[in-house]
Amino acid sequence: MLRIGMLTSGGDCQALNAAMRGVVKCVLNNADEPVEIYGFEDGYKGLIYSRFRMLTGLDFSGILTRGGTILGTSRVPFKTIHDPDENGLDRVAAMKQNYYKLQLDCLVMLGGNGSTKTANLLSQEGLNVITLPKTIDNDLWGTDMTFGFQSAVDIATKAIDQIHTTASSHGRVFIVEIMGHKVGWLPLNAGMAGGADIILLPEIPFDIDKVIDKIEERDRNGSRFTIIVAAEGAISKKDAALSKKEYKEKLANYKYPSVSYEIADKIAKKTGREVRVTVPGHVQRGGEPCPYDRVFASRLGAEAGRLILKKEYGFMVGYKNREMVKVPLDEVAGKLKKLDPNADIIKEARMLGISFGD
């Protein structure tokens, strides 16, 4: 008997169901022994508090196109994983106990950076673990691509597309705030695909005067509007120069809903231009996965299934140079794949006339 536990952890995204389906279909179609699937509900909380349900192949039928996750998800921050819960429960010990109580042969975890840290911890504690790279931010180290990213790019791009007509009609400056707190892969790709004139990223601190220079340059060239794509984690050069303590103090007294509104306020005051802010927000993580993500997540799932059948554990299934690869969890955990300000895609964007406000 082959017993597999599965859970989805952290923020949801498109193609979680497709990836789980890929794992299960691969194992059921290729295993030489009976298979039992245990789905833990709401991420690591399910593993901690023994909330699970038995699943069959039928549970994974018809979910290729469904967004979200049939298992539910939650965030259990890695920095508090060793802290007892409100009832004094040792959460790491509880996860191990439930793993062994169900006599699992392995645990499959679908998640991002923080979730992978916990998976690596469980692997180091002796559990057989395999992870799949999930996040719309595409910021997991060890893989060129994460599932959910392309779907989010599609949604964010459509939001920018819709802004173009109203921006041009009214001759306004529009700021579209795209998810990306620490890294800028999503706003960069959506901004380029949506024809943004200015893209502000966490990795490239901006100067508000340089942003205004680009707006005025477009005015001089006869353009009636400007589209700015701002990552939710965009930061000015002035703020980037602050110490962590100083920056936290600023945020504690922040009067704006987000950085985009601060940028809008400064542009309006310095130029007298009408500026509007649009925040697509969590719609970027919702809805059905795009065709690319359906294929990509299915491939990742199948590769994870192959590793399970070969009893190769302690890996994240990644994607490098157009090939599926297995990356040791201890090489992935704790590392963030940031955007290099000198990357070719940044240089090419600049050649297209896109400003990064620097």
C-alpha positions, -999 to 999 in steps of 0.1 A, spaced: 0 0 0 13 34 -10 0 62 12 3 98 1 -6 130 20 -12 162 2 -17 198 12 -18 233 -3 -2 260 18 0 298 18 -19 321 -6 -40 304 -32 -34 307 -70 -45 292 -102 -36 256 -111 -33 242 -76 -60 217 -85 -43 210 -118 -10 202 -101 -26 179 -75 -45 162 -103 -12 156 -121 4 140 -91 -26 117 -85 -31 106 -121 5 98 -125 6 77 -93 -27 59 -100 -17 51 -136 17 38 -128 18 24 -93 23 -14 -89 4 -14 -56 -29 1 -42 -28 38 -34 -44 59 -7 -46 96 -9 -50 117 23 -59 154 17 -51 177 46 -75 206 49 -64 243 50 -27 237 46 -3 228 74 -32 234 99 -48 202 86 -15 183 92 -11 199 127 -47 193 139 -53 160 120 -80 175 97 -80 154 66 -102 134 43 -96 103 22 -96 111 -16 -100 89 -46 -93 94 -83 -129 107 -87 -121 137 -64 -95 148 -90 -118 144 -120 -130 176 -136 -107 199 -116 -81 207 -142 -98 240 -150 -109 250 -115 -91 278 -97 -84 278 -60 -78 246 -42 -102 218 -33 -83 212 -1 -84 248 12 -53 267 23 -40 289 51 -9 306 62 12 292 90 42 315 92 75 297 93 89 322 119 63 310 144 63 273 135 83 263 166 60 284 189 33 264 208 -2 272 197 -27 288 221 -32 255 238 4 248 242 6 223 213 40 217 197 31 221 161 61 205 146 57 174 168 20 173 160 27 173 122 52 144 127 28 125 149 0 127 124 22 118 95 33 86 113 -2 79 127 -15 77 91 15 56 81 22 80 52 49 71 27 53 108 17 39 142 19 33 164 -12 32 201 -4 22 228 -29 33 262 -18 56 292 -20 86 305 0 75 302 36 57 270 30 88 255 14 108 264 45 84 244 67 86 215 42 123 215 44 121 215 82 98 184 81 122 168 56 151 174 80 130 159 108 129 127 88 96 129 68 95 121 31 86 153 14 82 165 -21 71 201 -30 57 218 -61 65 255 -68 33 276 -64 31 314 -64 19 341 -87 51 360 -78 74 336 -96 99 342 -68 109 307 -57 146 300 -60 156 269 -80 129 272 -107 126 294 -138 88 293 -135 61 288 -108 26 277 -116 0 305 -112 24 331 -125 12 331 -162 -24 331 -152 -18 361 -130 1 379 -157 -29 373 -180 -53 389 -155 -31 418 -146 -25 425 -183 -62 426 -190 -66 451 -162 -40 473 -177 -56 469 -212 -89 481 -198 -73 512 -183 -59 523 -217 -92 535 -231 -104 556 -202 -69 570 -197 -67 581 -234 -102 594 -234 -96 617 -204 -59 624 -209 -51 612 -174 -22 595 -157 -33 561 -144 -14 540 -119 -23 503 -119 -10 486 -88 0 450 -94 8 424 -68 45 419 -60 55 428 -25 92 418 -26 98 409 -62 88 424 -95 83 395 -120 46 399 -122 43 437 -126 73 437 -150 57 411 -173 22 425 -171 35 460 -176 54 451 -207 24 430 -221 0 459 -213 21 486 -229 29 505 -197 50 536 -200 65 534 -165 70 503 -144 80 507 -107 96 476 -91 108 466 -56 143 458 -70 147 492 -87 141 521 -63 125 551 -81 129 588 -81 96 606 -83 111 634 -103 123 608 -129 87 595 -130 74 630 -137 101 636 -163 87 606 -183 52 619 -180 62 653 -193 82 637 -221 51 620 -232 31 652 -230 57 669 -252 55 641 -278 17 645 -280 6 616 -258 -25 625 -238 -20 599 -211 5 578 -192 1 543 -178 22 536 -147 24 500 -134 35 500 -98 43 469 -78 27 468 -44 62 467 -30 76 496 -52 99 518 -31 114 552 -37 152 559 -35 145 580 -5 128 553 14 152 526 2 180 547 19 162 545 53 172 519 79 148 491 86 138 508 118 132 541 101 112 525 73 90 506 98 83 539 116 73 555 84 49 527 76 35 528 111 23 564 104 15 559 67 -14 580 56 -19 563 22 -38 530 15 -7 519 -5 24 532 -23 4 538 -55 -17 565 -37 14 582 -24 29 583 -59 -4 596 -73 -5 623 -46 30 635 -54 25 635 -91 -7 655 -88 8 681 -65 40 685 -86 23 686 -120 -13 695 -115 -23 664 -136 -53 643 -129 -41 609 -115 -62 579 -109 -52 546 -91 -66 512 -99 -58 482 -77 -69 448 -92 -59 431 -60 -68 395 -53 -85 390 -87 -50 384 -99 -49 352 -79 -84 341 -88 -103 324 -116 -94 295 -138 -58 287 -148 -47 298 -183 -38 270 -207 -1 274 -201 -5 269 -163 -28 239 -169 -1 222 -189 28 233 -167 11 223 -134 2 190 -149 38 183 -159 51 193 -125 25 170 -109 35 141 -131 71 146 -123 63 147 -86 44 114 -91 74 99 -108 96 108 -78 72 93 -54 72 60 -73 110 60 -74 110 69 -36 131 100 -42 122 125 -15 135 158 -2 131 177 -34 111 205 -50 101 198 -86 114 227 -106 118 239 -142 152 249 -155 162 256 -191 129 241 -204 134 209 -185 118 195 -153 144 191 -126 145 180 -89 160 206 -66 170 197 -30 148 214 -5 177 226 16 189 245 -15 155 262 -20 143 270 15 150 306 26 160 319 -8 141 345 -28 145 347 -66 146 384 -71 147 403 -104 181 414 -114 180 451 -123 206 443 -150 187 414 -165 182 413 -203 145 418 -199 150 450 -181 175 462 -207 151 453 -235 123 471 -217 144 502 -215 152 499 -252 114 500 -258 112 533 -240 99 520 -207 110 540 -177 117 524 -143 118 558 -126 155 556 -119 
